[in-house]
Amino acid sequence: MKPQSMFKALLSLNLNSLHSATTKFNPFLHHFSFKFYTTTSDPKSFAVSYLINNFGFSPESALKASNCVHFKTQQKPDSVLTFFRNHGFSDSDLFSVIRKEPWLLSCDTHKRVLPKFQFLISKGASTSDIVRVVTVNPRFLKPSLENCIIPAYELNTVLELKCLGIDPSKSYFADAMLAKRATTGLQWSDKIDTFKKWGWSDETILEAFKKQPMCMLTSSQKVDKVMRFWVNKLGWDSSHLVKAPGIFGYSLEKRIIPRASVINYLLSKGLRKESSSFLTPFFMTDESFLEKFVMCFDDEEASQLLKLYRENMDLQDCK
């Protein structure tokens, strides 16, 4: 899922509707000095004063907000603000966020907020993306990560897969979900671009994804290396791999190159028909491959093929 798609979904989550209007930024409060050190035996009174002095709350709104904030000294709210600053929030961002959701000043940021930031990062979000999501809708930080945010994200993944033409009733849908959820938006885009670089269209990429969803878990670098060997070194058509994208999951050095050297030799000697499948040999066990494509020939030819196979295997070991 692209980061912007995820953020659009997260911003539109129905979290009992966000009605708080964004308060116009007060330039006099832009750089919080936190020189309000007064302590009082009444925690509620302290919280009211803190909100008024540092965030420009009116006495009435500060009194109302104090029902959801609990701190006796400025140490707790100051530590919360420091946490947000360390994650890229400016004083202007914090002013907006706290005006909307003052309860954050007394929350345990490492239990309540950090896991949500980490979840967003795991989905490809940057620091600026997180700041934008939270500043626009800080109430996003209130609901449970496990019970609300993750299910909403997963629902969006299902909808996106359906838009791609992936049928939820098909056996491969579960794998498609896993592959989509495990790939960030940037990684997904990079892989699409890499496949297209080697001549695949949107339609052929989708065809390959349906056949083997886990092919999208292969890194762009690995896809590029396999394609470069297949097309430039062997001179074979990249479209062959659309039919069996699972080949990207195999080792280029340990399986693809040694076996391709044997198949290419057989083709050059007329010992294998051009019309034969290019892909079948790569999906066999080692024993079956050697039996069918090496040891089945006469002693001299089999010896030459086995030498070629082992040399290519050893060559990769030396790299």
SULBELJO-V906260 format. One line per field, one symbol per residue. phi: phi as a letter, one per 20 degrees, with the letter a starting at -180 (. if undefined). Layout:
phi = ???
This chain:
phi = .fgffffffffegedmmedfeffffeffdfdfeleedgdbfdgffffgfffffdcmffgffffffffdccbecegfffffffgfffdneeffffgffffecfgffdeeffeedggfffffffenfegfffgfgfffbffgeeffffecffgffffffgffffffneefeefefffffffffedfgffffffgffffgdnfegfffffffffbgfffeffgffgfffffffefeemefffgfffbffffeefffecfffffffffffffemebffffffeggedefgfffffedcffefgffffffffffffffffffef
